[in-house]
Amino acid sequence: MYKSFFKRGIDFTASIFVIVLLSPVFITILTVLFFANDGKPFFYQIRPGKNGVLFKIVKFKTMNDKIDTNGNLLPDALRLTKMGSFVRKTSLDEIPQLWNVLRGNMSLIGPRPLLIQYLDLYSDFQKKRHEIKPGITGWAQVNGRNTINWQQKFEFDVWYVENCTFVLDCKIVLITLKKVFISEGISARDSATIEEFKGN
């Protein structure tokens, strides 16, 4: 009952509250990134949601578009701007995803929406992460985020899908706030983001 009905209502109400609460922060970051990223403060990308249905995710843009001599984008770590590093470190880059929550593409809590190219690489077990809406934060995020390996991440995601409750979601929110405050688990070792998933 909670997953199929109450969770959506809580997502919608809480998102509106957080948007109003963080509006001064949102406007400040938007203004700074507008000038830092040549008028492009947002990052858009198509991601798979519940049941693999595609949607456009929106985040604050934390990396520039610098390329090498061959016209290829530089590695993430080299494109991460100073302001982008701060925004990512504090998880403020996730704020625009509240719009995805309002639209019903995402939930506040759930497995993080990953890249489209990973869809064909999942095992039957890993595909279970798509039985629920993706979230801004989730069980994997509070249990290591980008510092755990892919196998652990999928195990946490599927466990959440099978054990989702209101109490668990409240626990994840509290742990998320704590981890954001201490900036824990933001990046994988020697990288700005977690390494690419290449299948099993």
Steps between C-alpha positions, in 0.01 A plus 500: 500500500780742588698444177196510272310791655631695801859530377398716201297735718787545743743559211282773351432682827856477628644619167292816503606569858871446424485711182354793695746449784805483273389760245761759615774234468364391161500854362853567629646182347308558178648849466858394575491199266338708225814712482744217580365273224446753221127533555439127557422443870311174444601153388240289320522133418259221405487231767286186551233521768243258635459197271781641286285788368730782387482854637718811503681557828612850596789594729723798555791487255821430691739433211606715205506381138875513438631258235836355402682548169290224343173666593418258782385617840773500762470257797239598761763587759658756265167659405367536853500873578580651840141612546382168364716317751344695786146447370562127456677466834198647676260306274336827399526391135207269569254781588355540146391135510218611728336603172526138384336392825214747452445373145490141626813379319685450826449452872688664783624155604590218262782349293693770315414522127802374309607533135296365208791297365498287816149361432620215278773406747282421800438151630142401589580575863637846420197585285285488813629847589260631234191362674475827692554866410862619520584741779707806580655298782471136592619203703817462291578873542491481880706180495799625307370686194797527256748321725339154467529269201224427250407162649446657841306789349258267320454286809407806703264622226313172469483460877333840519247407230405188696491670842370851432300643792422844639727436799789397273453813286511720812820325607657559157408870510663544841817314400515697173489831687781380725716388206440823310609695806828307531544462119549125520511260204476763225770370266666170428872477570714681238188609309237772499228239456455124527664291228295395197287185530613248238271211577541185703 
